[in-house]
């Protein structure tokens, strides 16, 4: 049986990563992989993370399981960081990264009778795969005008109107991947009204807290929405915010009526048990140590501020350039690590083959991966193909 398995196409992003690694050119530029890089092109370990690991090394007395729900102190601290005091009333469970949290949430929706999840387009490329793996239907709805680099709320709400009550919709809390386009507070209020009108369940994806305008500012809109809806699912990743990508640190939170919380937790526990049984500990323990110690928390916030300032500076430098018909000036208004340029397949291919500049096939660039020294060459390459 196994020998009859068909060959699957490689993941589009992993394909680009492989091509970049095999490119012998010394001046190649990697704008594909979604990790933060400093001015030297490295992805450093935060000092607060190193210090927290030292605390764990000295004081950890066991490596036994952390329990089905995971590290409850980690969940409490992360919930407060993201949702404030309202998190006390949310059901929560630790997950294997943000991706694992998304899958847990999708499985929970299926168990509750859900059939479809709406995906505002363009979306994170792994969202559709996660939805389909959970045996739910992925429904594309319009969201963003790439040519004009703007959110199209009218088109999004028109998409809502074609859906059924009980459908869920994935909404990125901040620093949209792949667009960098975030909702304003007023738009979050409009979203809440529209979701309630159509009976849709918001499925919040929070992966970049602190990379946009600030730790609190980046979740202000999601909090506004959560205060206005009766039910919601929230998937959190701490990979970017703490620079611990390989530790796979995530959590899922669910807002529901008090009478439904015990059943919600029991379903999440059963889903997790059949998937990975117990969650990993080390990354969550790092986050717990950092957030529970005032000195470490301050150190982390300071370094996160530096990362955010670096990204904003890169955005301003790109926005100051003029590249034919590309609206570069709008890049400065976008948030976080990513933007998607209005380039076609031929232009993306030309950048890769002729100039050694790698981005996804959809023309998403990792702004946080662009060194200041590489900006002039990147801009000249864009001018050559655009």
C-alpha positions in Angstrom: 0.0 0.0 0.0 2.6 2.6 1.0 4.6 2.0 -2.2 1.5 3.3 -4.1 1.5 6.7 -2.5 1.5 9.5 -5.1 4.3 12.1 -5.0 3.0 15.3 -3.5 4.1 18.7 -4.7 6.5 20.5 -2.4 5.2 23.3 -0.1 5.7 26.5 -2.1 7.7 28.3 0.6 9.9 25.2 1.3 10.5 25.0 -2.4 11.8 28.6 -2.4 14.0 28.0 0.7 15.6 25.0 -1.0 16.2 27.0 -4.2 17.8 29.8 -2.2 20.1 27.4 -0.4 21.3 25.8 -3.6 21.9 29.2 -5.3 25.8 29.7 -5.4 25.6 33.5 -5.9 27.1 35.3 -2.9 24.9 38.4 -3.3 21.6 36.5 -3.2 18.8 38.0 -1.1 16.3 35.9 0.9 13.0 37.6 1.3 11.0 34.3 1.5 11.4 32.6 4.8 9.4 34.3 7.6 11.9 34.9 10.3 13.2 38.2 11.7 16.8 39.0 10.8 19.0 41.7 12.3 21.3 44.2 10.5 23.9 41.4 10.1 21.3 39.0 8.6 21.2 36.8 11.7 18.2 35.6 13.7 19.6 36.0 17.2 18.3 34.5 20.5 16.9 37.2 22.8 18.8 37.9 25.9 15.7 37.4 28.0 15.2 34.0 26.5 18.8 33.0 27.3 18.5 34.2 30.8 15.2 32.3 31.2 16.8 29.1 29.9 19.6 29.6 32.5 16.9 29.8 35.2 15.3 26.6 33.9 18.6 24.8 33.7 19.5 25.6 37.3 16.1 24.9 38.8 14.1 22.4 36.8 13.8 19.2 38.8 11.8 16.9 36.4 11.1 16.2 32.8 7.8 14.5 33.4 4.6 15.4 31.5 3.1 18.9 32.0 -0.4 17.6 31.8 -3.1 17.5 29.2 -3.9 21.2 29.3 -0.2 22.1 29.3 1.5 24.7 31.4 -1.4 26.5 33.2 0.8 29.4 34.3 2.0 29.9 30.7 -1.6 29.9 29.5 -2.6 32.4 32.2 0.3 34.8 31.4 -0.1 34.5 27.6 -3.8 35.0 27.9 -3.4 38.2 29.9 -0.8 39.4 27.5 -3.1 39.0 24.5 -6.6 39.5 25.9 -6.2 41.3 29.2 -8.6 40.5 32.0 -11.2 38.9 29.8 -8.9 36.0 29.3 -9.9 34.7 32.8 -13.2 33.5 31.3 -11.7 31.8 28.3 -11.1 28.0 27.9 -7.4 27.4 27.1 -5.0 24.7 26.1 -1.4 24.6 25.1 -0.6 23.7 21.5 2.3 22.6 19.4 3.0 26.0 17.8 0.5 28.4 16.3 -0.1 25.9 13.5 -1.1 23.3 16.0 -3.4 25.8 17.7 -5.1 26.5 14.4 -5.6 22.8 13.8 -7.0 22.3 17.3 -9.4 25.1 16.7 -10.5 23.8 13.3 -11.0 20.3 14.8 -13.1 21.8 17.6 -15.3 23.6 15.1 -15.9 20.3 13.2 -16.8 18.5 16.5 -19.3 21.3 17.2 -21.0 20.8 13.9 -19.2 23.4 11.8 -18.7 22.7 8.1 -16.9 25.7 6.6 -14.2 28.3 7.4 -14.0 31.5 5.5 -10.5 32.6 4.4 -10.2 36.3 3.5 -7.9 36.4 0.5 -4.9 36.5 0.2 -4.4 34.5 3.4 -1.4 32.7 5.0 -0.8 29.8 2.5 -1.0 27.2 5.3 -4.5 28.2 6.4 -6.3 26.3 3.6 -4.3 23.2 4.2 -5.1 23.2 7.9 -8.8 23.7 7.2 -9.0 20.9 4.7 -7.0 18.6 7.0 -9.6 19.1 9.6 -12.2 18.0 7.1 -13.8 21.4 6.8 -14.5 23.3 3.6 -12.3 26.3 3.0 -14.2 29.2 1.4 -12.3 32.1 -0.1 -13.8 35.6 0.3 -12.3 38.8 -1.1 -10.3 41.0 1.3 -7.5 42.9 -0.1 -6.8 44.8 -3.4 -3.1 44.1 -4.1 -2.8 46.6 -6.9 -4.0 49.4 -4.7 -2.5 47.9 -1.5 -5.7 48.4 0.5 -8.3 46.4 2.5 -11.6 46.2 0.7 -14.2 46.0 3.5 -17.2 46.2 1.1 -15.9 43.1 -0.7 -15.3 41.3 2.6 -18.7 42.0 3.9 -20.3 40.9 0.6 -18.5 37.6 1.1 -19.9 37.3 4.6 -23.4 37.7 3.2 -23.0 34.6 1.0 -22.2 32.3 4.0 -24.2 30.3 6.4 -24.8 30.9 10.1 -22.3 28.8 12.1 -19.5 29.3 9.6 -16.2 30.6 11.0 -13.9 33.2 9.5 -10.1 33.4 10.1 -9.0 36.9 11.0 -5.4 37.8 11.7 -5.1 40.0 14.8 -2.1 42.1 13.6 0.8 42.2 11.2 -1.1 40.3 8.5 0.8 37.5 6.7 1.3 37.9 3.8 0.0 41.5 3.4 1.0 43.6 6.4 -2.5 45.1 6.2 -4.2 45.5 9.6 -7.8 46.5 10.4 -8.3 49.8 12.2 -10.2 49.9 15.5 -13.3 51.2 13.6 -13.0 48.3 11.1 -12.8 45.8 14.0 -16.0 47.3 15.3 -17.6 46.9 11.9 -16.3 43.3 11.7 -18.0 42.5 15.1 -21.3 43.9 13.9 -21.1 42.0 10.6 -20.1 38.7 12.3 -23.1 39.0 14.7 -25.5 39.9 11.9 -24.5 36.9 9.8 -24.0 34.5 12.8 -20.3 33.9 11.9 -17.7 32.8 14.5 -14.4 34.7 14.5 -11.3 32.6 14.5 -8.5 34.9 15.5 -4.9 34.1 14.4 -2.4 36.0 16.6 1.2 35.3 15.6 3.1 38.6 15.7 2.2 40.4 18.8 4.6 43.3 19.3 5.9 43.4 15.7 3.4 46.1 14.5 2.9 49.1 16.8 3.4 47.6 20.3 2.5 44.6 22.5 -0.8 46.3 23.7 -1.5 48.2 20.5 -1.3 45.1 18.3 -4.2 43.3 20.1 -6.4 46.4 20.8 -8.6 45.7 17.8 -9.0 42.0 18.5 -10.0 42.9 22.1 -12.6 45.2 20.8 -14.1 42.5 18.6 -13.9 39.9 21.4 -15.9 42.2 23.7 -18.7 42.3 21.2 -19.1 38.7 20.0 -20.7 35.8 22.0 -18.2 33.1 20.8 -14.7 33.1 19.4 -11.7 31.0 18.9 -8.1 32.4 19.2 -4.9 30.7 18.1 -1.7 32.2 19.5 2.0 31.6 18.4 4.9 33.0 20.4 7.5 32.0 17.8 8.1 35.5 16.5 7.4 37.6 19.7 10.0 35.6 21.6 12.3 34.6 18.7 11.8 30.9 19.6 10.7 29.5 16.2 12.0 26.0 16.7 10.4 25.5 20.1 6.9 25.4 18.7 5.1 27.4 21.4 1.4 27.9 20.9 -1.9 28.1 22.7 -5.6 28.0 21.8 -8.2 30.0 23.6 -12.0 29.8 23.3 -14.7 32.3 24.3 -18.0 30.6 25.0 -20.9 30.6 27.4 -20.0 29.5 30.9 -22.3 26.5 30.7 -20.3 25.3 27.6 -16.8 25.6 29.0 -16.4 22.2 30.6 -17.6 20.5 27.4 -15.3 22.7 25.3 -12.3 21.8 27.4 -13.1 18.1 27.3 -13.3 18.1 23.5 -10.0 20.0 23.2 -8.4 17.5 25.5 -9.7 14.6 23.5 -8.6 16.1 20.2 -5.1 16.8 21.6 -4.8 13.3 23.1 -5.4 11.7 19.8 -3.0 14.0 18.0 0.1 14.6 20.2 -1.1 13.4 23.6 0.9 15.9 25.8 2.4 19.3 24.7 6.1 20.0 24.7 7.4 22.0 27.7 10.6 23.9 27.0 9.4 26.8 24.9 6.3 27.4 27.0 8.5 27.3 30.1 10.8 30.0 28.6 7.8 32.3 27.9 6.4 31.6 31.4 9.7 32.6 33.0 10.1 35.7 31.0 6.5 36.9 31.6 6.5 36.1 35.3 9.8 37.9 36.2 9.7 41.7 36.0 13.4 42.0 35.0 13.1 39.4 32.3 9.8 40.9 31.0 11.4 44.3 30.8 14.4 43.0 29.0 12.1 41.2 26.5 10.0 44.2 25.9 13.1 46.4 25.3 14.5 43.9 22.7 11.1 43.5 21.1 10.9 47.3 20.8 14.3 47.3 19.0 13.1 44.6 16.6 9.9 46.6 15.8 11.9 49.8 15.3 14.2 48.0 12.9 11.3 46.7 10.8 9.6 50.1 10.8 12.9 51.7 9.7 13.2 49.2 6.8 9.6 50.0 5.8 10.3 53.7 5.7 13.4 53.2 3.6 11.4 51.1 1.1 8.5 53.5 1.1 10.9 56.4 0.2 11.8 54.7 -3.1 10.0 55.1 -6.4 9.7 52.0 -8.5 7.6 52.6 -11.6 3.9 51.7 -11.0 4.5 49.9 -7.6 2.9 52.0 -4.8 6.0 51.7 -2.6 4.9 54.6 -0.3 2.1 52.4 1.2 4.7 49.9 2.6 5.3 52.4 5.4 1.7 52.2 6.5 1.7 48.4 6.7 2.6 46.4 9.8 4.9 43.6 10.8 7.2 41.4 8.8 5.4 41.0 5.4 4.1 42.9 2.4 2.9 41.5 -0.9 4.0 43.4 -4.0 1.9 43.7 -7.2 4.2 41.5 -9.3 3.2 38.7 -11.7 4.7 35.3 -12.0 7.2 36.3 -14.7 8.5 39.2 -12.6 8.9 37.1 -9.6 10.8 34.5 -11.7 13.0 37.2 -13.2 13.9 38.5 -9.8 14.9 35.1 -8.7 16.8 33.9 -11.8 18.4 37.2 -13.0 19.0 39.0 -9.7 19.2 36.3 -7.0 16.3 37.8 -5.1 14.0 35.2 -3.6 10.4 35.8 -2.5 7.3 33.6 -2.6 5.6 32.9 -5.9 2.8 35.2 -4.7 5.3 38.1 -4.4 5.2 38.2 -0.6 8.4 39.7 0.8 9.7 39.4 4.3 10.5 43.0 5.1 12.1 41.9 8.3 14.6 39.8 6.4 15.9 42.7 4.2 19.2 44.1 5.3 19.6 47.8 5.0 22.7 47.3 2.9 20.7 45.2 0.4 17.9 47.8 -0.2 19.5 49.7 -3.1 20.2 46.4 -5.0 16.7 45.2 -4.3 15.1 48.4 -5.5 17.2 48.4 -8.7 16.1 44.8 -9.4 12.5 45.8 -8.9 12.9 48.7 -11.4 14.4 46.2 -13.9 11.4 43.9 -13.9 8.4 46.1 -12.9 
